[in-house]
Amino acid sequence: MARILIADDHDVVRTGIRSILEREPGWQVCGEAIDGHEAVELSKRLKPDIVVLDFFMPRVNGIDAARQILRDKPDQKILFLTVMDAEDTAREVLEVGARGYVLKSDAAHDLIAAINTVMRDRFYFTACVSNMVLEGYLRPDTSAAKPVMGLTLREREIVHLLAEGYVTKEVAMMLGLSVKTIETHRANIMRKLEIHSVAELVLYAVRNNLVQCPTPNWWNAVAA
């Protein structure tokens, strides 16, 4: 059973989302919030498996609501469903800790796949948003590059796998190491490179030719 909380200030949108989601066997919309503040409160009380948030909402916007929800429950799965298709918005959604970003115009054919993906501890961005942000990351920016020689061979190997979209547990299995060891290596990598986010790690790997180009599931890099 997947319990889903919907947060959107438009009644028609919430009704439409509920209609799409409740067609899926075993899925239940456990609550509806009309603004970001209510989304935070209902998330605490209802403990949903996933929260579907609009970006713009009264009282507390979606980003701030996500930040508060994740502060209280760091492993809470959050998916943004919004009309905004700007690169800056997509970056902000990723950096706040949400696991997905779907445009409302794509909801009819992407929302089910997005929730299934996020429920498996993966990241999901609709194709147009993924391409848009990827193009932004690949744009030349020499100031962002950091020397690769500071990493050990093992650390470079781990960066490569993480940037290709493998989660920590998968990297551990592939290298025959413990999850704790991979987490320690990852912390050391980020300290050495002065990197603090998923986006920066992938960008580093691309610009330093540790990966030729991120794979289609590159959003899964360094999944918590």
C-alpha positions as CSV (number, residue, x, y, z in Angstrom):
1,M,0.0,0.0,0.0
2,A,1.4,3.4,-1.0
3,R,0.0,6.3,1.0
4,I,0.2,9.6,-0.8
5,L,-0.3,13.2,0.4
6,I,-1.3,15.8,-2.2
7,A,-0.6,19.5,-1.7
8,D,-2.0,22.1,-4.2
9,D,-4.0,25.2,-3.7
10,H,-6.3,24.5,-6.6
11,D,-9.3,22.2,-5.9
12,V,-9.6,21.1,-9.6
13,V,-5.9,20.1,-9.7
14,R,-6.1,18.1,-6.5
15,T,-9.2,16.3,-7.7
16,G,-7.5,15.4,-11.0
17,I,-4.3,14.2,-9.3
18,R,-6.4,12.0,-6.9
19,S,-8.3,10.6,-9.8
20,I,-5.1,9.6,-11.6
21,L,-3.5,8.1,-8.5
22,E,-6.4,6.1,-7.1
23,R,-6.7,4.2,-10.3
24,E,-3.6,2.3,-9.3
25,P,-4.2,-0.8,-7.2
26,G,-2.8,-0.4,-3.7
27,W,-2.4,3.3,-3.8
28,Q,-4.3,5.6,-1.4
29,V,-4.5,9.4,-1.2
30,C,-4.3,9.7,2.6
31,G,-4.7,13.5,2.7
32,E,-5.0,16.8,0.7
33,A,-3.4,20.1,1.7
34,I,-4.3,23.5,0.3
35,D,-1.1,25.3,1.1
36,G,2.5,24.6,2.2
37,H,1.8,25.0,5.9
38,E,-0.9,22.4,5.9
39,A,1.3,20.1,3.9
40,V,3.9,20.2,6.6
41,E,1.4,19.6,9.3
42,L,-0.4,16.7,7.5
43,S,3.0,15.2,6.7
44,K,3.8,15.0,10.4
45,R,0.4,13.6,11.3
46,L,-0.4,11.2,8.5
47,K,3.2,10.0,7.8
48,P,2.6,9.4,4.0
49,D,5.0,7.3,1.9
50,I,5.3,10.2,-0.6
51,V,4.3,13.8,-0.7
52,V,3.3,15.4,-4.0
53,L,3.9,19.2,-3.8
54,D,3.0,22.1,-5.9
55,F,5.8,24.7,-6.2
56,F,3.7,27.9,-5.7
57,M,1.3,27.8,-2.8
58,P,-0.1,30.3,-0.3
59,R,1.4,30.8,3.2
60,V,4.3,28.5,2.7
61,N,5.6,27.7,-0.8
62,G,6.5,24.3,-2.0
63,I,10.3,24.6,-1.6
64,D,10.0,25.9,2.0
65,A,7.4,23.2,2.8
66,A,9.8,20.5,1.4
67,R,12.6,21.9,3.5
68,Q,10.5,21.8,6.7
69,I,9.2,18.3,5.9
70,L,12.7,16.9,5.3
71,R,14.1,18.6,8.4
72,D,11.5,16.7,10.5
73,K,11.9,13.5,8.4
74,P,15.0,13.4,6.3
75,D,14.0,10.2,4.4
76,Q,10.6,11.5,3.4
77,K,10.0,11.0,-0.4
78,I,8.9,14.3,-2.1
79,L,7.8,14.8,-5.7
80,F,7.1,18.2,-7.2
81,L,4.2,18.6,-9.6
82,T,4.2,22.1,-11.1
83,V,3.7,24.3,-14.1
84,M,7.2,25.8,-13.7
85,D,9.7,24.5,-16.3
86,A,12.6,26.9,-15.6
87,E,16.1,25.5,-15.1
88,D,16.6,27.5,-11.8
89,T,13.4,25.9,-10.4
90,A,14.5,22.4,-11.3
91,R,17.9,23.0,-9.7
92,E,16.2,24.4,-6.5
93,V,13.9,21.3,-6.3
94,L,16.9,19.0,-6.6
95,E,19.0,20.9,-4.1
96,V,16.3,21.0,-1.5
97,G,16.3,17.2,-1.4
98,A,13.1,16.3,-3.4
99,R,13.4,13.2,-5.5
100,G,11.3,14.2,-8.5
101,Y,10.0,17.0,-10.7
102,V,7.0,16.5,-13.1
103,L,5.3,19.2,-15.1
104,K,1.5,19.4,-14.7
105,S,1.2,19.3,-18.5
106,D,2.9,15.8,-18.3
107,A,1.0,14.5,-15.3
108,A,-1.4,12.3,-17.3
109,H,1.4,10.1,-18.7
110,D,4.3,10.7,-16.3
111,L,2.9,10.9,-12.8
112,I,2.4,7.2,-12.2
113,A,5.9,6.4,-13.5
114,A,7.4,9.2,-11.4
115,I,5.8,7.9,-8.1
116,N,6.8,4.3,-8.9
117,T,10.4,5.5,-9.5
118,V,10.5,7.7,-6.4
119,M,9.1,4.9,-4.2
120,R,12.1,2.8,-5.3
121,D,14.4,5.4,-3.9
122,R,15.2,6.8,-7.3
123,F,15.1,10.3,-8.8
124,Y,12.6,11.1,-11.6
125,F,12.6,14.2,-13.8
126,T,10.4,14.5,-16.9
127,A,12.5,14.4,-20.1
128,C,12.2,18.1,-21.0
129,V,13.3,19.2,-17.5
130,S,16.1,16.6,-17.4
131,N,17.5,17.8,-20.7
132,M,17.2,21.4,-19.7
133,V,19.1,21.0,-16.5
134,L,21.7,18.7,-18.1
135,E,22.4,21.3,-20.8
136,G,23.0,23.8,-18.0
137,Y,25.4,21.5,-16.3
138,L,27.3,20.9,-19.5
139,R,27.7,24.6,-20.3
140,P,31.4,25.6,-20.1
141,D,32.3,27.1,-16.7
142,T,36.0,26.9,-16.0
143,S,35.6,28.4,-12.6
144,A,33.6,25.3,-11.4
145,A,36.2,22.7,-12.4
146,K,38.4,21.3,-9.6
147,P,41.6,19.2,-10.1
148,V,41.0,15.5,-10.4
149,M,44.5,14.5,-9.2
150,G,43.5,15.1,-5.6
151,L,41.4,11.9,-5.6
152,T,42.7,8.4,-5.2
153,L,42.0,5.7,-7.8
154,R,39.2,4.2,-5.6
155,E,37.6,7.6,-5.0
156,R,37.6,8.3,-8.8
157,E,36.0,4.9,-9.4
158,I,33.3,5.8,-6.8
159,V,32.6,9.2,-8.3
160,H,32.3,7.6,-11.7
161,L,29.7,5.1,-10.5
162,L,27.7,7.6,-8.4
163,A,27.6,10.0,-11.4
164,E,26.3,7.2,-13.6
165,G,23.3,7.0,-11.4
166,Y,24.1,4.0,-9.0
167,V,23.0,4.5,-5.5
168,T,25.3,3.9,-2.5
169,K,24.2,0.3,-1.9
170,E,24.7,-0.6,-5.5
171,V,28.2,0.9,-5.6
172,A,29.0,-1.1,-2.5
173,M,27.9,-4.3,-4.1
174,M,29.7,-3.6,-7.4
175,L,33.0,-2.9,-5.6
176,G,32.6,-5.6,-2.9
177,L,32.7,-3.1,-0.1
178,S,30.4,-2.2,2.8
179,V,27.8,0.6,2.5
180,K,29.6,2.3,5.5
181,T,32.9,2.2,3.6
182,I,31.3,3.8,0.5
183,E,29.7,6.4,2.7
184,T,33.1,7.2,4.2
185,H,34.7,7.5,0.8
186,R,31.9,9.7,-0.4
187,A,32.3,12.0,2.6
188,N,36.0,12.3,1.9
189,I,35.4,13.0,-1.8
190,M,33.0,15.8,-1.1
191,R,35.4,17.3,1.5
192,K,38.3,17.2,-0.9
193,L,36.3,18.7,-3.7
194,E,34.4,21.1,-1.5
195,I,31.2,19.7,-3.0
196,H,28.0,19.7,-1.1
197,S,25.2,18.5,-3.4
198,V,24.3,15.8,-5.9
199,A,24.3,18.4,-8.8
200,E,27.8,19.5,-8.0
201,L,29.2,15.9,-7.9
202,V,27.7,15.0,-11.3
203,L,28.9,18.3,-12.7
204,Y,32.4,17.6,-11.4
205,A,32.4,14.1,-13.0
206,V,31.3,15.4,-16.4
207,R,33.7,18.4,-16.5
208,N,36.7,16.3,-15.4
209,N,35.9,13.5,-17.9
210,L,35.2,10.9,-15.3
211,V,32.1,10.1,-17.2
212,Q,31.5,10.8,-20.9
213,C,28.0,12.0,-20.3
214,P,25.5,11.3,-17.5
215,T,23.3,8.3,-18.3
216,P,19.4,8.6,-18.5
217,N,19.1,7.7,-14.8
218,W,21.8,10.2,-13.6
219,W,19.4,11.8,-11.2
220,N,19.9,8.7,-9.0
221,A,23.4,9.7,-8.2
222,V,24.2,9.6,-4.5
223,A,20.6,8.8,-3.5
224,A,20.2,8.9,0.2
